[in-house]
Amino acid sequence: MGTEIFWIAVVILLLFAVFDLMVGVTNDAVNFLNSSIGSRVAPFFVIMIVASLGILAGVTFSNGMMEVARKGIFHPQFFTMPELITIFLAVMLTDILLLDIFNTYGLPTSTTVSIVFELLGAAVAASAIKIMQAEGGAMALGEYINTGKAMMIVFGILLSIIVAFCCGAMVQFFTRLIFTFDYQKKIKPYGALWGGVAMATITFFILIKGAKGASFMTPDAVQWVKSNSLLILAGIFVVSAILLQIAISLFRVNIFKPIVLVGTFALAMAFAANDLVNFIGVPLAGLSAYKTAMAAGDPLTITMSALSQKVQSQTGILLLAGIIMVITLWLSKKARTVTETEISLGHQDETTERFESIWLSRTIVRMVDSFFKSVTSVVPHNLRKTIRGRMDPHRAERVAFQGPKPSFDLVRASVNLMVASAVVSFATSLKLPLSTTYVTFMVAMGASFSDQAWGRETAVYRVTGVLTVIGGWFMTAFIA
C-alpha cells in the first residue's frame, strides 16, 4: 500500500476539523450564553460580541498541547501511522455525527467526554485487532489503552453533577436571602461586597482555567499564581469592591450587569482555550503522525513514539479555528436551540414546557417535597416566615421590558457564572477531570431550583428535562 492514500486521509481529517469546530461550538455555546441571554443583560449583539472576544482571546491563550488526542487515552508507541490514521478518521466521523444529533434535538452535551470515549472505543477496537493478529507474545489490551484516564473522567462526571447542583442551589439561596427578588433596593448596601466576591472568583477563573496555557505565562508564573491564590483573590476582591462601590454611589450603576458580561467573557475564553483540543486535536495528531512517518525510512511500519512528546501548535492554526468558531456562533440556529433548552428549564415563570411528565420525575418531586416538609417542620415559625417573605418572587419590582420578559433576573445570572467559575477553578487546581458543560448546566439547574422556579405545576416537566439531559450525557459516553 502506497503512502498517497494516507495523505488523502490527512486532508479529510483536516476537513473534518472544520465541521467538528462548527458542531462543537454550536453545542458548547450554551455554557457561556445561557446566563447573559436568559437575563437579557444587554442587547443580543452586545452579548455575542463579548462572547466572540472571549473565544478569540481563548484561542490565543490556548497552549495547543493536544495531549488527549496524542497520548491521553492510548499509548501511541504501540501503533503505526496507518493504524493511528484509521483510529482518527473513525473518531472524527463519529464526533461530528454524534454532536450534530444532540444539536438537532437541542440537548447540551460534553465535547470532552465525546472525544475521549470515541478515542477510547476506536483505540480498543484497533488494539483488539492487533492482539488477534499477533503471533505469540500478544500484549494485554490494558497495555495499549490508558484505562485509568477514562475511569477518572466517568468519576469526574458523577462528582461534578452532584457538587455543581448543590453549590448552585446553596449559593443562590443565600444570595436571594440577601438581595430578595426586589434586588435593586439592596444593591447599595450589599452590592459592592457581593460584586467583589463575584469578580474575584471569575477573574481567578480566567487565570487558572483560561490563561494557564498562554505563551506569556511561564511555568514559574503559573506556579506563583497557584502558590499565592489567596493573596490574589483578596487583592482582586478589595479592588473590585472599592471600584464597584464608587460606581454604585456616584453613577448608580447596576453592578450585576458588568459581572454577568465579564463572566460570559471568562467562560467563552475558557471554552476556547481548553476545549479547542476536542475539535482540532485529533486532526493535528493525524497530521503529526503522517509527518513523523514520512520522515522515517519505513513510514508504514514505524511506531509513533514521537507522538508522546509535547508539540506546540502553530498560532495561525489556532486563530483560524477561533475565527471559524466565532462565525459559527453568529450564524448557527442550532446553537440557539441548545441554549433555549437550558434557559427554558430554568425559567422563573410558568412557560410552555418542552418535556413530558414521567413516572421517575413524579417520584423524585414527591420525595423532594416530603424531604423539605420534614426539614421545614423543625425550623422555628418566625424564621420560616422571614425566609418565606424574603424568597417571595412577587416582591420583584414591576419593570416594563421592551420585548419578552427575561427568563430570570441578573442576580441568578451572576450566581450561575460565579459558582460555575468557582467549581471549575477549584477542580482544575486539584487536577480533577470534569466537564465545563456539566458544571454550568447543573449550577444553572441548582440555582433555578433554589429560586423556586420549579413550581408545583412545572417541577415534574423540568425534572424530566434535567433527567433527559443527564441521560444524554451518559449516552454520549456509551455511544462514542
C-alpha positions in Angstrom: 0.0 0.0 0.0 1.4 3.4 -1.0 1.5 6.4 1.3 -0.6 8.6 -1.1 -3.8 7.2 0.4 -2.8 8.4 3.9 -2.0 11.9 2.5 -5.6 12.0 1.3 -6.8 10.7 4.7 -4.9 13.5 6.5 -6.6 16.1 4.2 -10.0 14.5 5.0 -9.1 14.7 8.7 -8.4 18.5 8.4 -11.7 19.0 6.6 -13.4 17.1 9.4 -11.7 19.5 11.9 -13.7 22.4 10.3 -17.0 20.6 10.6 -16.2 19.5 14.1 -15.5 23.1 15.1 -18.9 24.1 13.7 -20.9 21.4 15.5 -18.8 21.7 18.7 -19.2 25.4 19.2 -22.9 25.0 18.4 -23.2 22.7 21.4 -20.8 24.4 23.8 -22.2 27.9 23.2 -24.8 27.2 25.9 -22.1 27.2 28.5 -21.3 30.9 28.1 -24.5 32.3 26.6 -27.1 30.9 28.9 -26.9 33.4 31.8 -26.5 36.5 29.7 -29.2 35.7 27.2 -31.6 34.3 29.9 -31.3 37.5 31.9 -31.2 39.8 28.9 -28.3 41.6 30.5 -27.6 43.5 27.2 -28.8 43.6 23.6 -28.2 40.3 21.8 -25.5 41.7 19.6 -23.5 43.0 22.6 -23.7 39.6 24.3 -22.4 37.9 21.1 -19.6 40.4 20.7 -18.4 39.8 24.3 -18.6 36.0 23.7 -16.8 36.3 20.4 -14.0 38.3 22.0 -13.7 35.7 24.7 -13.4 32.9 22.1 -10.6 34.8 20.2 -8.8 35.6 23.5 -9.1 31.9 24.4 -7.6 30.5 21.3 -4.6 32.9 21.5 -4.2 31.7 25.1 -4.6 28.1 24.1 -1.4 26.1 24.8 -2.1 23.8 21.9 -1.0 20.8 23.8 -3.1 18.2 22.1 -2.3 15.6 24.8 -5.7 13.9 25.0 -5.7 13.1 21.2 -2.0 12.2 21.2 -1.4 10.1 24.2 -4.0 10.7 26.9 -6.2 7.7 26.1 -3.9 5.2 24.4 -0.1 4.7 24.1 1.0 5.8 20.6 4.3 4.0 20.8 2.4 0.7 20.2 0.7 1.9 17.0 1.9 2.6 13.4 0.9 5.6 11.3 -1.8 3.7 9.2 -3.4 2.4 12.4 -3.5 5.8 14.0 -4.9 7.5 10.9 -7.7 4.8 10.9 -8.4 5.5 14.5 -8.5 9.2 14.0 -10.8 9.0 11.0 -13.3 6.9 12.9 -13.2 9.3 15.9 -13.8 12.4 13.8 -16.7 11.0 11.8 -18.4 9.7 14.9 -17.8 13.0 16.8 -19.4 15.1 14.0 -22.4 12.8 13.7 -22.9 12.5 17.4 -22.7 16.2 18.3 -24.9 17.1 15.4 -27.6 14.7 16.6 -27.5 16.3 20.1 -27.6 19.8 18.5 -30.6 18.9 16.4 -32.6 17.8 19.4 -31.4 20.9 21.4 -29.6 18.9 24.1 -26.3 20.1 25.6 -23.6 17.5 26.0 -19.8 17.4 26.7 -17.5 17.6 23.7 -14.7 16.5 26.1 -16.5 13.3 27.0 -17.5 12.5 23.5 -13.9 12.9 22.1 -12.4 10.9 25.0 -14.7 8.0 24.6 -14.5 8.0 20.8 -10.8 7.7 21.1 -11.2 5.0 23.7 -13.6 3.0 21.6 -11.6 3.3 18.4 -8.3 2.5 20.2 -9.8 -0.6 21.9 -11.1 -1.9 18.5 -7.7 -1.3 16.9 -5.8 -2.8 19.8 -8.1 -5.9 19.8 -7.4 -6.4 16.1 -3.6 -6.1 16.7 -3.8 -8.6 19.6 -5.7 -11.1 17.4 -3.3 -10.8 14.6 -0.2 -11.0 16.8 1.6 -14.4 16.7 2.7 -15.2 20.2 3.6 -12.8 22.9 0.5 -10.7 22.5 0.3 -7.7 24.8 -2.7 -7.3 27.1 -5.3 -4.8 26.0 -4.6 -2.8 29.1 -1.1 -2.1 27.9 -2.4 -0.4 24.7 -5.1 1.6 26.5 -4.8 4.2 29.3 -7.9 2.9 31.1 -7.3 4.9 34.2 -7.9 8.1 32.3 -11.3 7.0 31.1 -12.4 5.8 34.6 -11.3 9.2 36.1 -13.4 11.0 33.6 -16.5 8.9 34.5 -15.9 9.6 38.2 -15.5 13.3 37.4 -18.8 13.3 35.6 -20.7 11.8 38.6 -19.0 14.0 41.1 -19.3 17.3 39.1 -23.1 16.7 38.6 -23.8 16.4 42.3 -21.3 19.1 43.5 -22.4 21.7 40.9 -26.1 21.3 41.6 -25.7 21.5 45.4 -23.3 24.5 45.2 -25.6 26.3 42.7 -28.6 25.7 45.0 -26.9 26.8 48.2 -25.2 30.0 46.9 -28.4 31.1 45.1 -30.4 30.5 48.3 -28.2 32.7 50.5 -27.8 35.3 47.7 -31.5 35.6 47.3 -31.9 35.9 51.1 -29.6 38.9 51.0 -30.9 40.6 47.9 -34.5 39.3 47.6 -36.3 39.4 44.3 -36.5 43.2 44.7 -32.7 43.3 44.4 -32.4 46.9 43.0 -33.1 48.3 46.5 -30.4 46.1 48.1 -27.5 46.9 45.7 -26.3 50.0 47.6 -25.7 48.3 51.0 -24.6 44.9 49.8 -23.8 45.1 46.1 -20.2 46.1 46.2 -19.2 43.4 48.7 -21.0 40.7 46.8 -19.7 42.0 43.5 -16.2 41.9 44.8 -16.6 38.2 45.6 -18.1 37.5 42.2 -15.4 39.4 40.3 -12.6 37.8 42.4 -14.0 34.4 41.6 -14.5 35.0 37.9 -11.1 36.7 37.4 -9.3 34.0 39.2 -11.1 31.5 37.0 -9.6 33.3 34.0 -6.1 33.0 35.5 -6.4 29.3 36.5 -8.5 27.9 33.6 -8.1 30.3 30.7 -4.6 31.9 30.8 -2.6 29.0 32.2 -1.5 28.0 28.7 -0.7 31.5 27.4 2.7 32.0 25.9 3.4 34.8 28.4 2.6 32.6 31.4 5.8 30.8 32.1 5.8 27.7 34.3 7.2 29.8 37.2 4.4 32.4 36.7 1.7 29.6 36.7 3.2 28.1 39.9 3.3 31.6 41.5 -0.4 32.1 40.8 -1.2 28.7 42.3 1.0 29.3 45.4 -0.4 32.8 46.0 -4.1 32.0 45.3 -5.5 33.5 48.5 -3.4 36.7 48.1 -4.6 37.2 44.5 -8.2 36.5 45.4 -8.0 39.0 48.4 -6.4 41.7 46.2 -9.0 41.3 43.4 -11.8 41.4 46.0 -10.6 44.6 47.6 -10.0 46.5 44.4 -13.3 45.3 42.8 -15.4 46.1 45.9 -13.9 49.6 46.0 -14.5 50.3 42.3 -18.0 48.8 42.4 -19.0 50.9 45.4 -17.8 54.1 43.6 -19.8 53.0 40.6 -22.9 52.4 42.7 -22.6 55.6 44.8 -21.6 58.1 42.1 -23.1 56.7 38.8 -25.9 54.5 40.1 -24.6 51.5 38.1 -26.4 48.2 38.3 -23.2 46.2 39.1 -24.8 42.9 38.2 -24.6 43.8 34.5 -20.8 44.1 34.3 -20.4 41.0 36.5 -22.6 38.9 34.0 -20.7 40.3 31.0 -17.3 39.6 32.5 -18.4 36.1 33.5 -19.7 35.5 29.9 -16.3 36.6 28.6 -14.5 34.3 31.1 -16.4 31.2 30.2 -16.2 31.8 26.5 -12.4 32.3 26.9 -12.0 29.1 28.9 -14.1 27.2 26.4 -11.8 28.2 23.5 -8.6 27.8 25.5 -9.4 24.3 26.8 -12.0 22.7 24.5 -10.2 23.5 21.3 -8.4 20.2 21.6 -11.7 18.4 21.3 -12.2 19.8 17.8 -8.7 20.0 16.2 -6.6 17.9 18.4 -7.3 14.6 16.6 -6.7 16.0 13.0 -3.5 17.7 14.2 -2.3 14.5 15.8 -3.0 12.7 12.5 -1.0 15.3 10.6 1.8 15.0 13.1 1.8 11.2 12.7 1.9 11.5 8.9 4.8 13.9 9.0 6.7 11.7 11.5 6.2 8.6 9.4 7.2 10.2 6.1 10.4 11.5 7.7 11.4 7.9 8.6 12.7 5.2 6.2 9.8 2.9 6.7 6.6 5.1 7.1 4.1 2.2 7.1 5.7 0.2 9.9 7.5 2.7 12.2 5.7 3.1 15.6 4.6 6.6 16.7 6.7 7.1 19.8 7.2 10.7 18.7 3.6 11.5 19.5 4.3 11.0 23.2 6.3 14.2 23.1 4.8 17.7 23.6 4.4 19.8 20.5 3.4 23.4 20.4 0.7 24.1 17.8 1.0 27.0 15.4 -0.7 30.2 16.5 -2.1 30.7 13.0 -3.9 27.4 13.1 -5.4 28.3 16.5 -6.5 31.7 15.3 -8.1 30.2 12.2 -10.0 27.8 14.4 -11.2 30.7 16.6 -12.5 32.6 13.6 -14.4 29.6 12.4 -16.0 29.2 15.9 -17.0 32.9 16.0 -18.6 32.8 12.6 -20.5 29.6 13.5 -21.6 31.2 16.8 -23.2 34.1 14.9 -24.8 32.1 12.2 -25.9 28.8 13.8 -29.6 28.3 14.5 -28.9 25.1 16.3 -26.8 27.0 18.9 -30.0 29.0 19.7 -31.9 25.7 20.1 -29.4 24.2 22.6 -29.3 27.5 24.6 -33.1 27.7 24.7 -33.3 24.2 26.2 -31.3 25.2 29.3 -32.9 28.6 29.6 -36.4 27.1 29.5 -35.6 24.6 32.2 -34.6 27.5 34.5 -37.3 29.9 33.5 -38.6 31.8 36.6 -42.2 31.8 35.4 -44.5 29.1 34.0 -44.0 28.7 30.3 -44.7 26.2 27.5 -42.9 23.1 28.8 -40.9 21.1 26.2 -40.7 17.8 28.2 -43.4 15.5 29.4 -44.2 14.2 32.9 -42.8 10.7 33.5 -43.0 8.3 36.5 -39.4 8.9 37.6 -39.7 12.7 37.6 -43.0 12.5 39.6 -41.4 10.1 42.1 -38.4 12.4 42.5 -40.6 15.5 43.0 -42.7 13.7 45.7 -39.5 12.6 47.5 -38.0 16.1 47.5 -41.3 17.6 48.6 -41.6 15.2 51.5 -38.0 15.9 52.5 -38.5 19.7 52.6 -41.7 19.3 54.5 -39.8 17.4 57.1 -37.0 20.0 57.3 -39.3 23.0 57.5 -41.3 21.3 60.3 -38.3 21.7 62.6 -37.5 25.3 61.6 -38.9 27.9 64.0 -42.1 29.5 62.8 -40.7 33.1 62.9 -37.5 32.1 60.9 -39.6 30.2 58.4 -41.9 33.3 58.0 -38.9 35.6 57.5 -37.3 33.3 54.9 -40.6 32.9 53.0 -41.0 36.7 52.9 -37.6 37.3 51.5 -37.8 34.5 49.0 -41.2 35.7 47.6 -40.9 36.2 43.8 -43.9 38.6 43.9 -41.7 41.1 45.7 -39.9 41.8 42.4 -40.3 45.4 41.2 -42.5 45.7 38.2 -40.4 46.8 35.3 -41.5 47.4 31.8 -39.5 45.4 29.2 -39.1 46.0 25.6 -39.8 42.6 24.1 -40.1 39.3 26.0 -39.6 39.4 29.8 -36.2 37.9 30.9 -36.3 34.2 31.9 -34.6 35.1 35.2 -33.0 38.1 36.8 -29.4 39.3 37.0 -28.9 38.0 40.5 -29.4 34.4 39.3 -27.4 35.0 36.2 -24.4 36.3 38.2 -24.7 33.3 40.6 -24.7 30.9 37.7 -21.4 32.4 36.3 -19.7 32.9 39.7 -20.4 29.4 41.0 -19.6 27.7 37.7 -16.3 29.6 37.6 -15.5 28.6 41.2 -16.3 24.9 40.8 -14.3 24.6 37.6 -11.3 26.6 39.0 -11.2 24.5 42.2 -11.4 21.2 40.3 -8.7 22.4 37.9 -6.4 23.4 40.7 -6.8 19.8 42.1 -6.3 18.3 38.6 -9.7 16.7 38.7 -11.2 15.9 35.3 -14.6 17.5 34.8 -16.7 18.9 32.0 -17.5 22.7 31.8 -20.8 21.8 30.2 -21.9 19.6 33.0 -20.9 22.1 35.7 -22.6 25.1 34.0 -25.8 23.2 33.4 -26.1 21.7 36.9 -25.2 25.0 38.5 -28.0 26.7 36.5 -30.4 23.9 37.5 -29.5 24.1 41.1 -29.9 27.9 41.2 -33.3 27.7 39.4 -34.4 25.0 41.9 -33.4 27.2 44.9 -35.1 30.2 43.3 -38.4 28.3 43.3 -38.5 28.4 39.5 -39.7 24.7 39.6 -43.2 25.3 41.0 -46.0 22.8 41.6 -47.2 23.0 38.0 -43.8 22.9 36.3 -41.5 20.8 38.6 -42.3 17.4 37.0 -41.7 18.6 33.5 -38.4 20.3 34.3 -37.1 17.3 36.3 -37.9 15.2 33.2 -35.9 17.7 31.1 -32.9 17.6 33.5 -33.0 13.7 33.6 -33.2 13.7 29.8 -30.1 15.9 29.5 -28.1 13.9 32.1 -29.2 10.7 30.4 -27.9 12.1 27.2 -24.5 12.8 28.8 -24.1 9.1 29.7 -25.4 8.1 26.3 -22.7 10.3 24.8 -20.1 8.2 26.5 -21.6 4.8 25.6 -22.4 5.7 22.0 -19.0 7.3 21.5 
